Amino acid sequence: MANDFSKICDTNNLIEAELIKQLLFENGIDATVLNKRDSSYQAFGVIEIYCHTNQLLQAIQLIKNNSINEE
């Protein structure tokens, strides 16, 4: 990823990653999901969510306020 993107969080659940991405999108934050899971063995790897660095704190706060990704 380019230097202007930062990782917000990661998860093992693709649906959760998409919910986070949608939440951020609805609040004006452009987010990207990067699936690093193994294609053969889904138990290995994680799914990472990234956004622009200048929106990182806002994105983290939205996720916390909506009780998503509480591991």
Secondary structure, DSSP 8 states (H G I E B T S, - for coil): --TTEEEEEEES-HHHHHHHHHHHHHTT--EEEEE-S-SS-TTS--EEEEEEGGGHHHHHHHHHHTT-S--
